[in-house]
Each structure stands twice: as structure tokens, then as C-alpha cells.
Amino acid sequence: MKINGEPTRTIRLHPESPGIVQVIDQRQLPHQLTWMDLTSVDEAAYAIKDMVVRGAPLIGATAGMGMYLAALEAVSAQDFRRFLEQAAQTLGQTRPTAVNLHWALNSQIQVLQQAATPSEAVDRLRQNAEDILDADEEQCRQIGLHGLSLIEEIYARTGQTVNILTHCNAGWLACVDWGTATSPMYQAHDRGIPLHVWVDETRPRNQGAKLTAWELGQHGVPHTVIPDNAGGHLMQHGQVDLVIVGTDRTTRQGDVANKIGTYLKALAAYDNGVPFYVALPSSTLDWALRDGVREIPIEQRSQEEVKYMDGLSPHGVTSVLICPESSPAANYGFDVTPARLVTGLITERGICPASETGLLSLFPEQAAS
């Protein structure tokens, strides 16, 4: 995807110093584009936990690079394997909901077991981290190609601008490139299909208003930011042709955990006969879980994120209190949309029903898991 017309990934090795991993500080968007240098496993863990980076695929990619940074630190450690095992634990404790985090760490741990020396561990972990980045980009590109067919079908039927609603940010800022939910949109736009995206603001951190709107604008995709509660109204009045969202964890039976508020959009879509699709790479599938509502851990974040909002003022970015200071606030980071409300899952292998049978039709190797 593009920033100021230049193709850009969200995470990269420093072009002049490969011992430094660079990530976009998403806390500063949309008002300022800032790259943050990560030089240690602790800095990588901070970037994940404090939402410098966010989005399940990018969290996994950052964790993979964090293990590479840990290997650089472990070269001088007395027991480099123990140091790296502790690094994996540190990274694994940063965010509880996104399964990509542990998928990437498990991948790096498997690679570590093949390394006989600290220097070999550095080389192997770096290569595998870069492979994780490349694989995520290709998975998201394939998701876009499969999801593109949904948009093409609507356009062929109506001949009108295709209106798509999305919630939170499942764009390239949440991944390495392309995004999940946004990949079909970018590919349709690049092919000249007229489309327009309704962008939920996504309280309390406003990832839609801040991030999705910014990246769509950078790529030239027509869009409109809306309050979170406006989606149902738009659907009632026929102004939404399709809903596509992302997910941080999906069970083998097709339940999806995504940013808080996704469940309400699915209910509104179901009530109004609007197709509701979830886009995800296979690394987001948790084959060990079946009942998403009962089994997926839901992160509870600081109440300060609910009570305060930040924005650009004449004096710079300012945080303001929006409720009585004494009022407590609850801040559930995610909710679970049951599979029965999901029209289909868009993966890198194709589109399938949101069910165990549907998923196994694309991933038969998981049948015995």
C-alpha cells in the first residue's frame, strides 16, 4: 500500500542497520507519521502492549521480529536458549486475544530448536521473521483476490457504486501490507470498480476514524467516517451493500472475535439482509477452540481509554476528559460474533461458510487437530 504515493510496509528492518526493526507508531496517526526504532525484545513487547502496533497479523509479525532482536541480545548471554525462552514469555504476555501472537512465537521457537549456536540462532530467527512478513503480505493479497469476487458480483448486478461498511482497522496498518478486510477494497479500487467505504469511528480508541480513514485516503479510496451507531440506520435505508470486517481470533466452528461493536454490526446486517463477511489469514484460526463466546479470552483495557479522547488542537494533540471524572468506565477490547451471523469467511485459500465443515473444506489438514 502507499504513503504519499510510495509503496510501504508497516514493519521493516532498518535499511542501514539490520539490528534495528522499524514500525509505524500508530498512536501518532493520523496527525503525524512517525517510525519507531525497536532494538530489544523489551521494546518490541512495549510496542505490542502499548498499541504502537496493533492488529492481529502485525502483532504476530512484530513478535517474530522481537524474537530476532532477542537473539541479538542473547549472543552475549551465558545461556542463550534460556534467554530466548524468557523473551518468548515476555512477548506472549503482551496481548491475550490475538492468536497470531502465539502462532508467530511458536514458529520462532521451532526454528530456535534447530540452532546449535547463538550466531546460528540470530540467522535463523531473522530469516524466519522475514518469512513471516512475506507470508503475511501474500496471504493478505490472496484474501483480497478472493474477496474481490464479492465486490465484482455486486457491481455486475447493480452497475452502481458498491458501498462497503467496515469496523475498526483491518487494513494494511493492522498487517504487513494489503490488510485483511481492506484487501478486497484496495484490489477492487485498483481495478477501477467504483466503491465507497463507510468507516466506523470505532470507540474508544477510534481506530476507524484515525487509521482506516487515513490509509484509505492515502490510497485514494472514497470513504466516509461515521459514528459507531450509524451503521444500522444506513443498512435500513439500503446504503450498505456489504460488510467486511477482520478478526483477531476465529474458532474452528466459525465464531469470530473482533473489535468491540462488531457483534452489533452483525446483528444489524442480519436483520437487514446485508451480507456480513469476515476476512482472515489462517494464522488467525484457533483450531483448539469451538465456542467463541465461552472460550475466547476478551482483553479488558484501561478505563482511561474510554474516559479520555485525544485530538488535534491549535496547540497540538491534546487529551480531554469526556465524562465525570468520578465515573468508572468499562473497556472490553473485543466481542464475539457467533458463526450463525457470519455470511462467510474470506481466507487466503478461498471463501467458505462460517462453520467447522466450511473451514475444513479449505484446511483439511486440521481435521485431526
N, C-alpha and C positions, 0 to 999 in steps of 0.2 A: 504494500500500500504506500501511499505517498504523503510526505510532509513538504509543503511548499514546492510541490512538483517532483520531489526526489523520492524514489523507492527507498523505504526504510523499514527495518525490523525493530521490534520493541526491545530486544536484548541482543548484545553483541560483545565480542571480545574487543578490547581497545585496539584500534588499528596499529598503534605504535608500541603497545605494551601488553602482550598477551597474558600477563599475570593480573590484569585488571578486567573485570566484567562491567560493562556499562548498561544501565537500564534507564528508561524514561521515568522520571519522578512524576507519577500520575497525580500526586496530591497537588501539584502546581498547575495542572491543566484546568480549564482551557486558557488561562491568562498568561501562562509562561511555559515555554518548552525548556526543560532542564534535564540534562543527563546526569545521573548519579554514578560515581565510581564505587564499585564493590571490590574490596581487596582481601576479605577474610570471610570465613563461614559465619561469624557473628554478624557481620554487616549484611550478608545475604539473608540471614534469619530476620534481622531487623526490617529489611526491605519487604519481606513477605508479611511479617506480623503487623507492621505499621501501614500496610497497603500502599507503599511506594509502588509496588507491583501488585496486581490483583487479576482475578480471572483464573479459573482452574488450569487451563493449559499453560499460561505464563507462570503461574505459581510452580507447576511441575518443572518447567524449563529453568526457572531461577534456582530451584532446589538442586537440579542436576549440576548447574554451574557452581552452586555453593559447595558441592562435594569436590569439584575440581579445585576450587580455592582452598578448601580444607586440605587437599592433598599437597598443595604447595606449602602450606604451613606445616604439614606432618613430616616433611623431609628432614627437619631438624629435631623431631620428637624422638624420644627414646623408644617408644612403641607406636609406630606409625599406624598400625591396624587399629589399635585401641583408640587412638586419637580420631581416626576416621569414623569408627563406630559411634563415638560420642558426638561427632559432628552430625551424623545422620539422626541421632536422637534429638539434638538441638533443632535441626531443621524440621523434623517430624512433629514437633510440638507447637509450631507456629500458628497453623490454621486447622481446625478439626473437620471441616465439612468437605473440602475439595479432595477427591480421591486421587487426582493426578499427582499430588504432592508425594504420596506414599508409593505410587507407581514409579515415579522417577527415582526416588530414593532406593527402592528395591532393585531397579535396573542398575544403578551405580554400585550397590553393594555386591551384586552378582559379578560385575566387572572387577571390583576390588579383589574378590576371591581368586582371581586369575593372575594377580600381580605378585611377583616374588620380592620386589624391592620398592622402596619409596619412589625412585625415579620412574619405574615402570608404572606404578600406581598413578602418578601425575599424568603420564602419557595416555594411559588407558581411560582414565576418568575424563580427561579433556576431550578425547575423541568421542567417547560415548555421550558426553554433554552436548557436543556439537551435532552428533547424530540425532539426539532428542529434539534439538531445534529444527533440524532439517525435516525430520519426520513429522513434526507438528505442522510446519508450513505446508507440506504435501498433503497431510490429512485434511487440513482446512481447505486447501484448494479443491480436493476431491469432494468434500462436503458441499462446496459451492456449486460444483458441476451437477451433482445430483439434485440439489435444491433448486437450481436454475430451472429445471423442468417444470416445477410447480408454478413459477412466475410466468414462464413461456406459455403454459397452458391457459392461465387466466387471461393473459394478453391476447392470445389467439382467439379466445372465446368472446372477449368484450371489445377489443380494439381500443381500449381506454387505458389511461394511466393506472398502473397497479398500485394500490395503497396497502402498505405493509405496516403493521404495528409491531414494535419490539420493546422489551422491558429490560432495564439495566444496561450493561455493556457486555455484549458477547461479540465484540468486534475484534479488529486486529490488535487493539490495545490490551485485550484480555488473552491474547495468544502471541505467537511469534510473528505471524503475518496472516492476512486474509480475514481472520476471525472465524467463528462458527455460524452464528445466526446471520451475521452480515455478509458472509462469503457469497451466498446466492444473490444478495442485493448488489454487491460490487460487480459480480460477473454479469448480471443482467444489465446493469448500468453501462458497463464497458462494451456490451453488445448492442447498445442503442435502444434497449427496451425502456419506454418511459415509465418511471416509477417514482413513488413518493413514500417517505418513511415517517410514520408517527412515532416520535421518540418520547417514551415515558420519562419524566424527570427522575424518578426512582429515589425517593426519600429513604433513609435520611442522608445518605452521602451524595445523592444526586449524580450517580454515575452516568445516567442517561443524558441529563442536561449538560453535564460537564464534558463527558468523554465521548459518548456515542455521537452527539451533535457535532463535536469538534472534528472527529475523524471523518464523519460523513461529509462535512463541509470541506475538509482538506481534499477529499477525493472528488468533490463536485456533485455529490448525490443530493437531490432535493429532499428536504426534510422539514418537519415542524416539531418543536418541543411542546409537549402537553403536560398538564398536571396528571399525577398518577390516577386520579379518579375519573378522568375524562374518557378512558378507553371504552367503557361500557356504553356511554352515550354515543360515541362515534359508531360503534357496532350496530346499535339500534337504528341508526339513520343510514346504514348502508355505506359508510365511508371507510370501512376496513374490509379488504378482500382476503387478507391472510395475516395470521400472527406467526412470527418465528422468534423463538427465544433460545437461550442457551441453557446449560445445566452444569452444576458443579459435581453432581453425583447422580447416577441412574442405576436403579436396581435391575436385577435380571428379569423382573416382571414388568418393567417399563415405568415405574414410578420415578419422577424426576424432582430433584432438589435444585431450586434456583433462587435468585434474589427474592427476598420477601415482597409479596404482592403479585408474584407470578400466578399463584393459585387463583386469585380473584380474577385475573385476566382470562384464565382458562374457563372459569365458570361463566363469565360474560360471553366468551366465544361460543361455548357450548349452547348457551341459551339463545344465541342469535344465529346459529348455524354457520359460524365463521371457522374455517379450518385452522387448527392450532397445532403447529409443528415445533418440535424441539431438535436443535442441531447439536451434535456432539461427536467428538472423536472417541474411538474405542477406549482410549486411556481413561475416560470418564465413567466407564461402566464398572460397577461394583458387583461382580458375579456372586459374591458371598451373601449379599442382602436380597431379601424378597419384598418385605413390607416396608416401603419407604417412610410412611408416617410413623411407624413404630420403631424402626431401626436406624434411620439416618440421623446422626448427631447434628443438632442445629446450634450453630455458634451464637452466643449471646455477647454482644459487644457493649462498649461503654455507653452509658446513658447520655454522656456529653454529646455524642454524635446526633442524638435526637433533639436535645435542648438548645444546641447552638447551630447556626448556619454561617457559612463564610461566603464572601463575595467580593467583587472588586469595587472599591470606592475611590473617590478622588485622592485618598491617602494611601492607596494600595489595597491589598487583600486584607479584609477585616472580618473578624468573627463576632457575631452578635447573638445575644440570648433572645429566644423567641417565645418563651413560656415563663410562668412564675418560677423564680429561682428555687423556691422550696418544693416545687412539684417534682416527684420522682418520675422517671421515664423508663420504659422497657424497650430493648433494642434487639429483637430477634433478626439475625442476619439473613435467614433463608426460610422458605416454606416448601412444602412438598405437594406437588400436583399429582394426584393419582392417575394411573395409566388410562383409566376409563375416560378421562377428559382430553387425552392427547390423540390427535388425529394420526400422527405418525412420527417416527424418529428418523432424522436425516444423519447418516453416518458416512464415513469415508468409503464404505462398501456398498452404499445404496440406501434406499428408504424402506422402512419396514413398519408394521404395526407395533404399537407400544405394548408388547406382551413378551412373555418368555419364548413362545413359539416364533414370534416375529424376529426377535433378536437372534435366536439360534439358527434361523434361516440364513442369516448373514454371517454368524460366527459359530458354525457347527463344532469347532474345536473346543467350545466351552460346555458342551453337552454334559460332560462327566464332572465338571467342576462343582 
